[in-house]
Amino acid sequence: MSNIDKEKIVQSVPQKGFFGHPKGLFTLFFTEFWERFSYYGMRAILVFFMYYEVSAGGLGFPEDLALAIMSIYGSLVYMSGIIGGWLADRIFGTSKAVFYGGILIMLGHLVLAIPGNAALFFVSMILIVLGTGLLKPNVSSMVGDIYSEQDNRRDSGFSIFYMGINLGGFLSPLVVGTVGMNNFHLGFSLAAIGMFIGLVVYVITRKKNLGLAGTSVVNPLSPEEKKKVFTIIGAGVVMIGILVAIAIPLGILTFDTFIKLVGVLGILIPTLYFVFMYRSPKTTAVERSRIIAYIPLFIASIMFWAIQEQGSTILANYADKRTQLEFAGIHISPAWFQSLNPLFIITLAPVFAWIWMKLGNRQPSIPQKFSLGLLFAGLSFLIILLPAYFGGANSLVNPLWLVLSYFVVVIGELCLSPVGLSATTKLAPAAFSAQTMSLWFLSNAAAQAINAQIVKFYTPETEMMYFGVIGGAALVLSLLLFILSPKIQGYMKGIK
């Protein structure tokens, strides 16, 4: 998007009205709140739904397979963002992408709400993956569209937006988790209702609050290109369908091979995308320098999310199997632990937003904030290995250890995630604005693709080594990034 177009969009919406921010932030805040309510509510019970016995309402998958599928699912959700970003940039704009994505997500949750078998489960996963790919990166990109690049409220606005994400993420495990652990399908129904409410909020307030934001197609396809692209997509879908239909009966395409394939794609796709954007004639010399600066931030983000996203896999299993769930006379649902991360973010996000605004030009640079994020992520894993060290692998763990681990990783998340969203909108080449936001979410996809390969190494017996190796790797990368921060900042060419 050109700077002129950017200014037109920024000027077309009210500049104040929601906590001193543009009114458009209200629409995007509550749309994302309800989308995250539906997503995190579903996710809070999904891994248990997979490995609980059929007699208990689950699918009866082996535990290690359920953990791997959960990671692969998370990887595909964020990987599909690159498709959503491309569709927004080239065909129908970010505003329509958000709407279409919400519809697909709602349909996916409705399919999960139907008592059925593994086939229905995978149909729902496809719908949610595609829907989230359309909605998630594009709603975040629209937050960037309602601010000018020089607006000092930008980072603060993303922090408020991020708070909305986590408010939905906090409430949904308590509501959907409580209901869903007794009846999985009723829980999934509540997730579908949440997404429906989000769509209603978006449709009713979009025109008044957002104006032209998200309506322009920044790099539209010509009619000839459209015909060619749709032909290729159609042929590709048919080819994939034929290959799958042949490979499954022959035993070539199994869960194990699919998990490995997604692991390769999780690394290969962002690598190719960096090369494509860097070599594009639409990318200027200054933008190429910023892409170089973005690469180490992207790698740091992969390491961070590899730890943080295990909250819904390894730590969810840890809560179910290793944690004392009768505490202070209260029975704790293992799904409730999924509310800890967003609860701490809700509590601390305003503090961090205030700190960054108070410090102004004296605040840490973007690379230094990423370094702090990795530091706290690594410490969170070192904390959770301590119960096994003190009490052994077979004893039930006091739930406060999990609470402390989630708390520490949240400090890291607030140093890295909202800052990463904001940095992505600043460093993105103009011709690839929505797609670069999709690239940011590919760091999460890569992290979960890696997690799918390594969760099989986790057992109560290997617990200390598992958490220690991953946590230690994060601390080493944190130190390296801190040392290289001035060099990385130089490649940003004026972006702070």
Order of alpha helices (4+ residues) and beta strands (2+ residues): alpha-alpha-alpha-alpha-alpha-alpha-alpha-alpha-alpha-alpha-alpha-alpha-beta-beta-alpha-alpha-alpha-alpha-alpha-alpha
